[in-house]
Amino acid sequence: MACTFAGCGEEAKGPPTGPNETEPPPGLNPEPLEDVCDPPPPSVAGLGPMTWGVPEKVPVPFDAVAEPSLAAGEGVVYLAFEVRGPNPGGLLPMAPTDIYVMRREGDGWSEPVNISNTPTPSSRARLSIDAAGVVHALWGEHIAADGRHQDLIHPTSVFHATATGGEWSSPDTVWYATAQLMFLEMPKRLVPDAGGRTHVMITPGVDEANANVPELRKFVHLVWAGGAWSSPRRVYFGHQPDVVVDDAGDLLAVYVEGDPRGGETNYDVNSVFFIRSDDGGVTWSRPQRIVRGGRRAAYDPWIVIGGDGRIHAIWTRDAEDPGVWPPETIEHSYSTDGVCWSDPVEVAASLSGFPILASVVPDDGGGLHLIFHHEQGGAGGRPSRAMYVYRDGFAWGDPVPLFGAEEVGFTIGVARDPRGTLHVALAGEVGGEFAIYYATGRSAGTH
């Protein structure tokens, strides 16, 4: 059964099917490499900060939407989002229902298509377009062993669908929960390579009895190739991984985990580590530490490859010792080889509050565009502003509201098209009206 942008038939409304994935074998992380080396040389100039167009309201026929995700190709943009509905008597007043996708060509949007069509809540979609032009959608399903699916805050299983020529496949299984899980860390993104494969990294949940045992948090790598997903291959103990593919086809990844060096007298909560695979994820290098968290824990690392070939890592971090979540600062480091990293610098130091990274995107020079939302006054503070900050290749500028106004941004999706235009979807308020808003931006130096 296939779904098109004209709609989906009744047959598509059953639960997704697919093989249950097996748990990867256990193992211990190797001793991290020492990080004593000369700092990398400075970067090159970027193309300049973004100039944003006027945000437009996307014609979404739903009252409650969240978690927009974008993928942009030549002349076409795909938008995925989750729809939420009332959850009477549940732990959460509103719960996710399904994932919808819209397509934009020219100045118009298609009608939204339900691509998940499941009886369980679907949330946190991710989109990408591979080298052959196939659109991939990944999302989480909230599947509870006790049947109270709508009360699960985080998804426990992961599903996937593809579209070619506007027609969506039925969902297939990426990771399926085989026990009552407390959480599952969804991948930050789907990462296509030049060979037609698509890569993801997932941190599976653990059962309720062991939910707070950090040593059990291991992340896995999976590959979509030839129309099917590989079995998960355990990478290392750690969590919140992010992965990219460089021009040579190597996989580069960052993640956080406590540094085992130092023992109890040198306690470490979350440090940031870098790893590389030159065989498609079959084997990985020993972890290279980028920054030691100590009692100032690091969270949510992102990795990007700049237009000048430098490798950049950006993460959030506790501001005080001992740190207590949520993090209050953003930090950045870069490298030319993944071995020697620059000293971390603070990004958006003028802000006080609680930043959550939405995306970091390189330009074709040495510049970086960072988009995040910022809760003033810490977690639960208001308003939650959508913010933008640019690195010109040498230093970070001052953060500014994303579209030059005090919009409220709850969740943000970002994509870069082949011509260097940045596309942003904001689920939040612009001018006091809640909706999904879409805008594009271009640097002055973009060709």
LOMAR-428653 format. One record per residue (C-alpha): residue number from 1; z, x, y. Coordinates in steps of 0.25 Angstrom, whole numbers. Example, Ala and Ser with C-alpha at 12.3 -4.5 7.8 and 13.67 -1.06 7.14 Angstrom:
// LOMAR-428653
+------+-------+-------+-------+
: resi :     z :     x :     y :
+------+-------+-------+-------+
:    1 :    31 :    49 :   -18 :
:    2 :    29 :    55 :    -4 :
+------+-------+-------+-------+
//
This chain:
// LOMAR-428653
+------+-------+-------+-------+
: resi :     z :     x :     y :
+------+-------+-------+-------+
:    1 :     0 :     0 :     0 :
:    2 :    -4 :     6 :    14 :
:    3 :     1 :     2 :    28 :
:    4 :    -9 :     2 :    39 :
:    5 :    -7 :     0 :    54 :
:    6 :   -11 :   -14 :    53 :
:    7 :     2 :   -17 :    44 :
:    8 :     8 :   -15 :    30 :
:    9 :     7 :   -25 :    18 :
:   10 :    19 :   -31 :    11 :
:   11 :    17 :   -22 :    -1 :
:   12 :    22 :   -10 :     8 :
:   13 :    36 :   -16 :    10 :
:   14 :    42 :   -11 :    -3 :
:   15 :    51 :     2 :    -3 :
:   16 :    43 :    15 :    -3 :
:   17 :    41 :    21 :   -17 :
:   18 :    40 :    35 :   -22 :
:   19 :    47 :    46 :   -30 :
:   20 :    62 :    49 :   -28 :
:   21 :    62 :    63 :   -23 :
:   22 :    71 :    73 :   -31 :
:   23 :    83 :    80 :   -25 :
:   24 :    79 :    95 :   -22 :
:   25 :    86 :   106 :   -30 :
:   26 :    99 :   111 :   -24 :
:   27 :   101 :   125 :   -18 :
:   28 :   107 :   134 :    -8 :
:   29 :   101 :   139 :     5 :
:   30 :    98 :   154 :     5 :
:   31 :   106 :   162 :    15 :
:   32 :   100 :   160 :    29 :
:   33 :    93 :   172 :    35 :
:   34 :   100 :   180 :    46 :
:   35 :    95 :   177 :    60 :
:   36 :    96 :   190 :    66 :
:   37 :    83 :   195 :    72 :
:   38 :    76 :   196 :    85 :
:   39 :    73 :   184 :    93 :
:   40 :    59 :   179 :    93 :
:   41 :    50 :   181 :   105 :
:   42 :    49 :   170 :   116 :
:   43 :    39 :   159 :   115 :
:   44 :    26 :   156 :   123 :
:   45 :    24 :   146 :   134 :
:   46 :    23 :   131 :   130 :
:   47 :    13 :   121 :   136 :
:   48 :    22 :   114 :   145 :
:   49 :    31 :   101 :   144 :
:   50 :    26 :    88 :   140 :
:   51 :    21 :    78 :   150 :
:   52 :    24 :    64 :   144 :
:   53 :    16 :    51 :   146 :
:   54 :    22 :    38 :   149 :
:   55 :    30 :    33 :   137 :
:   56 :    24 :    20 :   131 :
:   57 :    31 :     9 :   123 :
:   58 :    25 :     9 :   109 :
:   59 :    22 :    -6 :   104 :
:   60 :    32 :    -7 :    93 :
:   61 :    35 :   -21 :    89 :
:   62 :    50 :   -18 :    85 :
:   63 :    63 :   -19 :    92 :
:   64 :    70 :    -8 :    86 :
:   65 :    62 :     5 :    83 :
:   66 :    67 :    20 :    82 :
:   67 :    63 :    34 :    77 :
:   68 :    49 :    35 :    81 :
:   69 :    40 :    46 :    75 :
:   70 :    26 :    51 :    79 :
:   71 :    15 :    58 :    73 :
:   72 :     3 :    62 :    82 :
:   73 :   -11 :    66 :    78 :
:   74 :   -25 :    67 :    85 :
:   75 :   -25 :    54 :    93 :
:   76 :   -15 :    46 :    85 :
:   77 :     0 :    45 :    85 :
:   78 :     9 :    38 :    75 :
:   79 :    22 :    32 :    78 :
:   80 :    33 :    29 :    67 :
:   81 :    46 :    22 :    70 :
:   82 :    57 :    14 :    63 :
:   83 :    60 :     0 :    66 :
:   84 :    75 :    -5 :    66 :
:   85 :    81 :   -18 :    63 :
:   86 :    94 :   -25 :    63 :
:   87 :   104 :   -22 :    52 :
:   88 :   114 :   -33 :    51 :
:   89 :   127 :   -30 :    45 :
:   90 :   123 :   -15 :    43 :
:   91 :   129 :    -2 :    48 :
:   92 :   117 :     0 :    57 :
:   93 :   114 :   -11 :    67 :
:   94 :    99 :    -8 :    66 :
:   95 :    92 :    -1 :    54 :
:   96 :    78 :     5 :    52 :
:   97 :    68 :    -4 :    45 :
:   98 :    54 :     2 :    44 :
:   99 :    45 :    13 :    49 :
:  100 :    33 :     9 :    57 :
:  101 :    21 :    17 :    62 :
:  102 :    12 :    15 :    73 :
:  103 :    -1 :    23 :    77 :
:  104 :    -6 :    26 :    91 :
:  105 :   -21 :    29 :    94 :
:  106 :   -26 :    29 :   108 :
:  107 :   -16 :    21 :   116 :
:  108 :   -12 :    11 :   106 :
:  109 :    -2 :     9 :    95 :
:  110 :    -5 :     3 :    81 :
:  111 :     4 :    -8 :    76 :
:  112 :    17 :    -2 :    69 :
:  113 :    16 :    -1 :    53 :
:  114 :    28 :    -2 :    44 :
:  115 :    26 :    10 :    35 :
:  116 :    39 :    10 :    28 :
:  117 :    40 :    -4 :    23 :
:  118 :    53 :    -3 :    15 :
:  119 :    65 :   -11 :    13 :
:  120 :    74 :     0 :    17 :
:  121 :    76 :     5 :    32 :
:  122 :    65 :    16 :    36 :
:  123 :    68 :    25 :    47 :
:  124 :    65 :    39 :    54 :
:  125 :    50 :    40 :    52 :
:  126 :    42 :    53 :    54 :
:  127 :    27 :    55 :    56 :
:  128 :    17 :    66 :    55 :
:  129 :     2 :    67 :    53 :
:  130 :    -3 :    78 :    44 :
:  131 :   -15 :    87 :    44 :
:  132 :   -24 :    76 :    38 :
:  133 :   -20 :    66 :    48 :
:  134 :   -11 :    58 :    38 :
:  135 :     1 :    52 :    45 :
:  136 :    15 :    54 :    38 :
:  137 :    27 :    45 :    40 :
:  138 :    41 :    48 :    34 :
:  139 :    53 :    40 :    36 :
:  140 :    67 :    37 :    30 :
:  141 :    71 :    25 :    21 :
:  142 :    86 :    21 :    22 :
:  143 :    89 :    18 :     7 :
:  144 :   103 :    16 :     3 :
:  145 :   108 :    15 :   -11 :
:  146 :   117 :     4 :    -7 :
:  147 :   106 :    -4 :    -1 :
:  148 :   111 :    -4 :    13 :
:  149 :    99 :     3 :    18 :
:  150 :   100 :    -1 :    33 :
:  151 :   114 :     6 :    34 :
:  152 :   108 :    20 :    31 :
:  153 :   108 :    27 :    44 :
:  154 :    98 :    38 :    38 :
:  155 :    87 :    36 :    28 :
:  156 :    89 :    41 :    14 :
:  157 :    74 :    42 :     9 :
:  158 :    61 :    46 :    15 :
:  159 :    47 :    40 :    14 :
:  160 :    33 :    43 :    19 :
:  161 :    20 :    37 :    21 :
:  162 :     6 :    41 :    26 :
:  163 :    -5 :    35 :    35 :
:  164 :   -20 :    39 :    35 :
:  165 :   -29 :    31 :    44 :
:  166 :   -18 :    22 :    48 :
:  167 :   -14 :    17 :    34 :
:  168 :     0 :    20 :    29 :
:  169 :     4 :    23 :    15 :
:  170 :    16 :    17 :     8 :
:  171 :    29 :    25 :     9 :
:  172 :    31 :    36 :    -1 :
:  173 :    44 :    43 :    -4 :
:  174 :    48 :    56 :     2 :
:  175 :    63 :    56 :    -2 :
:  176 :    70 :    45 :    -9 :
:  177 :    85 :    44 :    -9 :
:  178 :    91 :    44 :   -23 :
:  179 :   106 :    42 :   -19 :
:  180 :   114 :    35 :    -8 :
:  181 :   111 :    45 :     4 :
:  182 :   118 :    46 :    17 :
:  183 :   107 :    52 :    25 :
:  184 :    93 :    59 :    25 :
:  185 :    88 :    68 :    36 :
:  186 :    74 :    63 :    39 :
:  187 :    64 :    74 :    41 :
:  188 :    61 :    77 :    56 :
:  189 :    46 :    76 :    53 :
:  190 :    35 :    77 :    44 :
:  191 :    27 :    90 :    44 :
:  192 :    13 :    91 :    40 :
:  193 :     6 :   104 :    37 :
:  194 :    -8 :   109 :    37 :
:  195 :   -10 :   107 :    22 :
:  196 :    -8 :    92 :    23 :
:  197 :     7 :    92 :    18 :
:  198 :    18 :    86 :    25 :
:  199 :    32 :    92 :    25 :
:  200 :    46 :    85 :    27 :
:  201 :    60 :    90 :    26 :
:  202 :    71 :    80 :    23 :
:  203 :    86 :    82 :    21 :
:  204 :    91 :    72 :    10 :
:  205 :   104 :    65 :    11 :
:  206 :   115 :    67 :     2 :
:  207 :   124 :    56 :    -5 :
:  208 :   136 :    50 :     2 :
:  209 :   147 :    59 :    -4 :
:  210 :   140 :    72 :     1 :
:  211 :   134 :    67 :    14 :
:  212 :   142 :    77 :    22 :
:  213 :   140 :    90 :    13 :
:  214 :   130 :    98 :    22 :
:  215 :   127 :   107 :    10 :
:  216 :   120 :    96 :     3 :
:  217 :   110 :    94 :    14 :
:  218 :    97 :   100 :    10 :
:  219 :    84 :    97 :    15 :
:  220 :    71 :    96 :     7 :
:  221 :    56 :    98 :    10 :
:  222 :    45 :    88 :     5 :
:  223 :    30 :    89 :     7 :
:  224 :    19 :    78 :     7 :
:  225 :     7 :    83 :     0 :
:  226 :    -4 :    77 :    -7 :
:  227 :     1 :    63 :    -5 :
:  228 :    15 :    65 :   -10 :
:  229 :    28 :    71 :    -6 :
:  230 :    34 :    83 :   -14 :
:  231 :    47 :    83 :   -20 :
:  232 :    58 :    88 :   -10 :
:  233 :    61 :   103 :   -10 :
:  234 :    75 :   107 :    -5 :
:  235 :    74 :   117 :     6 :
:  236 :    88 :   121 :    10 :
:  237 :   101 :   115 :    12 :
:  238 :   101 :   110 :    27 :
:  239 :    97 :    98 :    35 :
:  240 :    89 :    93 :    46 :
:  241 :    76 :   101 :    43 :
:  242 :    63 :   102 :    51 :
:  243 :    50 :   108 :    46 :
:  244 :    37 :   112 :    52 :
:  245 :    24 :   119 :    47 :
:  246 :    19 :   132 :    54 :
:  247 :     4 :   136 :    55 :
:  248 :     5 :   144 :    42 :
:  249 :    10 :   132 :    35 :
:  250 :    24 :   137 :    33 :
:  251 :    36 :   126 :    34 :
:  252 :    46 :   130 :    44 :
:  253 :    59 :   122 :    44 :
:  254 :    73 :   122 :    51 :
:  255 :    86 :   115 :    47 :
:  256 :   101 :   115 :    49 :
:  257 :   112 :   119 :    40 :
:  258 :   125 :   127 :    40 :
:  259 :   123 :   142 :    40 :
:  260 :   130 :   147 :    27 :
:  261 :   133 :   161 :    34 :
:  262 :   147 :   163 :    40 :
:  263 :   156 :   155 :    30 :
:  264 :   167 :   146 :    35 :
:  265 :   171 :   155 :    46 :
:  266 :   157 :   153 :    53 :
:  267 :   155 :   139 :    50 :
:  268 :   141 :   133 :    53 :
:  269 :   137 :   119 :    54 :
:  270 :   122 :   118 :    56 :
:  271 :   113 :   130 :    58 :
:  272 :    97 :   130 :    60 :
:  273 :    89 :   137 :    50 :
:  274 :    74 :   140 :    48 :
:  275 :    66 :   141 :    35 :
:  276 :    51 :   143 :    32 :
:  277 :    42 :   139 :    20 :
:  278 :    29 :   146 :    17 :
:  279 :    26 :   138 :     4 :
:  280 :    26 :   124 :     9 :
:  281 :    41 :   122 :     7 :
:  282 :    42 :   127 :    -7 :
:  283 :    51 :   138 :    -3 :
:  284 :    58 :   141 :    11 :
:  285 :    63 :   154 :    18 :
:  286 :    78 :   157 :    19 :
:  287 :    84 :   150 :    31 :
:  288 :    83 :   157 :    44 :
:  289 :    94 :   153 :    53 :
:  290 :    90 :   149 :    68 :
:  291 :   104 :   146 :    73 :
:  292 :   118 :   145 :    67 :
:  293 :   124 :   132 :    71 :
:  294 :   139 :   136 :    68 :
:  295 :   148 :   125 :    73 :
:  296 :   137 :   121 :    83 :
:  297 :   128 :   113 :    72 :
:  298 :   113 :   112 :    74 :
:  299 :   105 :   100 :    70 :
:  300 :    91 :    94 :    69 :
:  301 :    82 :   107 :    70 :
:  302 :    68 :   106 :    73 :
:  303 :    57 :   116 :    70 :
:  304 :    44 :   117 :    77 :
:  305 :    33 :   128 :    78 :
:  306 :    28 :   131 :    93 :
:  307 :    14 :   132 :    97 :
:  308 :    17 :   147 :    98 :
:  309 :    21 :   148 :    84 :
:  310 :    36 :   149 :    87 :
:  311 :    46 :   141 :    78 :
:  312 :    56 :   133 :    85 :
:  313 :    69 :   126 :    80 :
:  314 :    76 :   116 :    89 :
:  315 :    89 :   109 :    85 :
:  316 :   101 :   102 :    90 :
:  317 :   115 :   108 :    90 :
:  318 :   130 :   105 :    93 :
:  319 :   134 :   110 :   106 :
:  320 :   148 :   114 :   103 :
:  321 :   156 :   121 :    93 :
:  322 :   160 :   115 :    84 :
:  323 :   148 :   106 :    85 :
:  324 :   149 :    91 :    82 :
:  325 :   136 :    82 :    80 :
:  326 :   128 :    78 :    88 :
:  327 :   122 :    90 :    93 :
:  328 :   121 :    92 :   108 :
:  329 :   111 :   103 :   110 :
:  330 :    97 :   107 :   106 :
:  331 :    93 :   122 :   103 :
:  332 :    80 :   129 :   100 :
:  333 :    76 :   142 :    94 :
:  334 :    62 :   148 :    90 :
:  335 :    56 :   159 :    81 :
:  336 :    43 :   165 :    79 :
:  337 :    46 :   168 :    64 :
:  338 :    57 :   159 :    59 :
:  339 :    66 :   171 :    57 :
:  340 :    70 :   175 :    71 :
:  341 :    74 :   164 :    80 :
:  342 :    77 :   163 :    95 :
:  343 :    92 :   160 :   100 :
:  344 :    93 :   145 :   101 :
:  345 :    93 :   139 :   115 :
:  346 :    98 :   126 :   119 :
:  347 :    88 :   115 :   123 :
:  348 :    90 :   105 :   133 :
:  349 :   103 :   111 :   137 :
:  350 :   105 :   102 :   149 :
:  351 :   107 :    90 :   141 :
:  352 :   120 :    85 :   135 :
:  353 :   121 :    76 :   124 :
:  354 :   115 :    74 :   110 :
:  355 :   100 :    78 :   108 :
:  356 :    92 :    73 :    96 :
:  357 :    79 :    81 :    94 :
:  358 :    66 :    72 :    92 :
:  359 :    56 :    83 :    91 :
:  360 :    52 :    96 :    96 :
:  361 :    37 :    99 :    98 :
:  362 :    29 :   112 :   101 :
:  363 :    18 :   113 :   111 :
:  364 :     6 :   123 :   108 :
:  365 :    13 :   134 :   116 :
:  366 :    27 :   138 :   115 :
:  367 :    33 :   125 :   120 :
:  368 :    42 :   115 :   114 :
:  369 :    44 :   100 :   117 :
:  370 :    58 :    94 :   112 :
:  371 :    60 :    80 :   112 :
:  372 :    74 :    74 :   109 :
:  373 :    83 :    63 :   113 :
:  374 :    97 :    65 :   120 :
:  375 :   109 :    57 :   119 :
:  376 :   117 :    60 :   132 :
:  377 :   132 :    61 :   129 :
:  378 :   130 :    64 :   114 :
:  379 :   128 :    55 :   102 :
:  380 :   128 :    41 :   106 :
:  381 :   126 :    44 :   121 :
:  382 :   116 :    36 :   129 :
:  383 :   105 :    37 :   133 :
:  384 :    97 :    45 :   122 :
:  385 :    87 :    51 :   131 :
:  386 :    73 :    56 :   125 :
:  387 :    72 :    70 :   130 :
:  388 :    61 :    81 :   131 :
:  389 :    62 :    96 :   133 :
:  390 :    51 :   107 :   133 :
:  391 :    52 :   122 :   130 :
:  392 :    41 :   130 :   137 :
:  393 :    41 :   141 :   127 :
:  394 :    52 :   148 :   133 :
:  395 :    63 :   139 :   137 :
:  396 :    67 :   124 :   136 :
:  397 :    66 :   115 :   148 :
:  398 :    75 :   104 :   153 :
:  399 :    75 :    91 :   144 :
:  400 :    69 :    79 :   151 :
:  401 :    69 :    64 :   147 :
:  402 :    57 :    63 :   137 :
:  403 :    48 :    54 :   146 :
:  404 :    54 :    58 :   159 :
:  405 :    64 :    46 :   159 :
:  406 :    77 :    42 :   154 :
:  407 :    72 :    36 :   141 :
:  408 :    81 :    33 :   130 :
:  409 :    75 :    40 :   117 :
:  410 :    82 :    36 :   104 :
:  411 :    72 :    42 :    94 :
:  412 :    59 :    50 :    98 :
:  413 :    46 :    54 :    90 :
:  414 :    37 :    65 :    94 :
:  415 :    24 :    71 :    89 :
:  416 :    14 :    81 :    94 :
:  417 :    -1 :    78 :    92 :
:  418 :   -12 :    89 :    89 :
:  419 :   -15 :    90 :   104 :
:  420 :    -1 :    93 :   108 :
:  421 :     3 :    79 :   114 :
:  422 :    17 :    75 :   111 :
:  423 :    20 :    61 :   107 :
:  424 :    33 :    55 :   108 :
:  425 :    39 :    41 :   103 :
:  426 :    52 :    37 :   109 :
:  427 :    61 :    26 :   103 :
:  428 :    70 :    23 :   115 :
:  429 :    70 :    17 :   129 :
:  430 :    60 :    20 :   140 :
:  431 :    63 :    11 :   152 :
:  432 :    74 :     4 :   145 :
:  433 :    66 :    -2 :   134 :
:  434 :    67 :     3 :   120 :
:  435 :    54 :     5 :   112 :
:  436 :    46 :    17 :   106 :
:  437 :    39 :    24 :   117 :
:  438 :    28 :    34 :   116 :
:  439 :    23 :    45 :   125 :
:  440 :    15 :    58 :   124 :
:  441 :    17 :    71 :   131 :
:  442 :     8 :    83 :   134 :
:  443 :    11 :    97 :   139 :
:  444 :     3 :   102 :   151 :
:  445 :    -2 :   113 :   142 :
:  446 :    -7 :   105 :   131 :
:  447 :   -22 :   105 :   129 :
+------+-------+-------+-------+
//
